[in-house]
Amino acid sequence: MLNSKGDQVEMSLMIWDIIGQKGYRYSQATSFYNAKGAIMVCDLTRKETLDSIMGYWIPMVLRILGPIPIIFLGNKSDLENEREYGIEELEKVAESCEPFGYGRHVYLSSAMTGENVECAFRKLGDILLESYVPIKLGTVLQLMDKDEIQTVKDALDHIMADFAEQFGKMEYATPFLQHQLKISKVNINDPTRASVELFINNLAVAEGLYKEAFRSDENRRKRMALLRYAKD
């Protein structure tokens, strides 16, 4: 429940985690396309996660969604002796988003103690309640672009995004994909060609349970072709 001009307003936020590793921008874009706001979480014990927000995630959000409200969280605040940076560095990153017009919102948080977790979601809800965030249309990344495939990871990214697009939404496809990645023993940080081939075959078997055989086979051949474009 949020307060708006003296009235109580009930707001439901649909929240989903996305593949956090770099190199899956097609799958990631499919996940958060048309989102109205974002909570960017970095690990206070790993400085590279802060650098990733500035160099990868903010540009990705801008390209796909345009200016939207962003809450920045420095997580693992309970591990004070292991911190590699503090709130000052996080605020400098947040400064780059101030021109969006939604202010600078930075918190130190802890999933262990719950510090500032609810506060962050409430703040995002308050901003969304007060500000209309227009949807930025026409910025979907072009799928199945062989020129964008250089590595096995690039191919896997396209394959997952293609499956999600056919399934309906990445939100619904994610549990299915996670299961297939697990049984295929795909390490998304460093996928091997052999594991992705098994993943493609397992996807085809699973799709065959609810699609006509020629459709699932067509998808399998198309995805194998994408994998062949990978140079590593």
N, C-alpha and C positions, 0 to 999 in steps of 0.2 A: 504494500500500500504506500502510495506517495501523496504528498500534499501539493495541491495546485490551487493557488488563489483561495486558500481557506477550505477547499474541498478535498475529500479523500478520493484518490483515484487508484483503481486497481490496474496494474500493468503486468502483462506476461511477457517475459523475455525468452525468446528461443535462442538457446546457447549451444554451440557445438565446438568442440576442439577440432583442429585441423592438423594435417601432417606438418610438423614443425621444422623438418629438415629442409635446407636449401636444395634447390634443384627440382622441385615438384610444383612449379608455378602454375601449370595448367590444372592440376588437381586442386591446388589451393584456390585458384581463381574460381573454379567451379563451386568450391565449398562456400565462399563468402560473397559471391556475386549478389548484389542488391541488399547487402547488410546495411543497417542504419547506424551502427556504431561499432567500436572495437575496444577490447581491453588487451593491451600489449604487455605481456609478462616477461621479464628477464630475471635471470638468476644472479643474485648478489654475490654468489661465490664463483661465478664464471664471467669474467669481463667480456668474453667473446659474444655472449648473448645480448649484451647491450649494443655492441657494434653491429650485430645482425639486425637489430631493430632499426637502427639508423640507416644502414646500407642496403637492407633487403626488404624488410616488412613495410616501412613507411612508403617507400617508392611503389611497392606492389599495391598497397591500399589506394594510393593516389591514382595509379594508372587504371585500376579496375572500378573504384567506387567514387573517386573524386574526394573533396574535403568532407570528412565525417568526424563526429566527436570521437576522441580517443582518450582512454584512461591508461596511464602508465603505472605498472606495478613492479616494484623491485622485490621479488619474492625471496624467501628464506631469511627474513629479517631476524629470526630467532638464532641463526648461526653467526653471531656477531664476530667471533674470533676467526671466522673463515671468509669474511667479506673481502672482495677485491676492489670494491668501489662503494659509493654511498649515494644518498639522495641528491647531492649536488650534481653529480655526473648525469643522473637520470633527468634532472630538471633541465639541463642543457640540451638534451635530446628533445624533450618536450617543447622547448622554446621554438623549435623548427615548425611545430604544428600550431602555434599561437595565431598566425595569420588566417587560419581557417575560421576564426571567429567564435570558437567554443571554449576559449580559455586554456589555462595550463593546469592539468590535473594529474598529480603525481603522489603516489603513496608507497610506503614500505609495507610489505605484507608477509604473512606467514600462513601457508597451508596447514602447518602443524598446529599453530595456536589459534588460527582464524583471524588474526590481526588484520583489520582493514579490508577483509574479503567482502563482507556484506556492504561496507561503506562504498567500495568501488562500484558495485552493481547499482546501489542506490543513486550514486552520483551520475552514472551513465543514464539511469532511468529519468532522473530529474532533467538532465540536459535534453533528452529525447522528448520529454513532455513539454518542455518550454520552446523547443526549436523544431521546426519542420525541416527534415533532411531530405531534399529531393533525390530521387533515384537517378543515377547516371546511367543512361542506356547506351547501347551501341558500342560497348568497349570489351566485348567478350573476345578472349584470345582465340585465334583461329586454330581449331583442332586438326589433327592429322596432317601437320605441316612437316614434311620430311626434312626440309631445310633447317628446322629447329632441332633435329635429333643428331647429336654428336656422340653421346654416351649411352650406355645401357640404362642409366638412371633417367635420361631424357626419354628414352623409349618407354620405360615403365610408367613415367609420368603421363605420357600420351595415352597409354593403354588404360590406365585407371580412369583418366578423365573421359575417355571414350565410353567405357563401361558405365560410368556414373551418368553420362548424358543420356544413354539409352535406358538406364534404369529409372530415370526420372529426376533425381536430385542426388548430389553427393551426400546430403544428410541421410538419405535412406540407403544409399549404396555402401556407405562406410563400414557398417558391421559386416556386410557380406564380403567386402574387399579385405578387411582385416583377417577374416577367417581363411580366405583363400591364400593370402600372403603367408599366414602362419603354417598352413599345411604344405605349402610349397617351399617353406624354409627360405623365404626371401628376406634378406637383410636390406631394409630400405636405405640404410646409410651407405652401403656398398654392394648393390645387387650384382649378382653374377649372371652371365648370359644363360647358363644352364638352369638356374633357379627361376628366371623370368620365363623361359620356355615352358617349364613345368607349370608356372602360374597361369600362362596363357591356355595351356591344355586343361588345367583344372577349371578355369573360368568357362571354357567351352562345354565341359561336362556338366557343370552346374547350370549354365544357360539352357542346355538341352532338356532340362527338367520342365522348363516353362516356355521354351521357344521351339519353333519348328526346326528340325535337324539341319536343314540347309542354311537357316539363319545363324545358328550357333557355329556351324562350320565356316560360314562366310566370315564371321567375326574372328574366328581363330586364325584363318589365313590372312586376314587384314592385319591382325596384331602381330603375327609372325613376320609379316613384311615390314612393319614398323621397326621391329627388333633388328632386322637385317641392316637397317640404315645406321645403326650404332657402330661407331668405328673402334670402340675398345672391346 
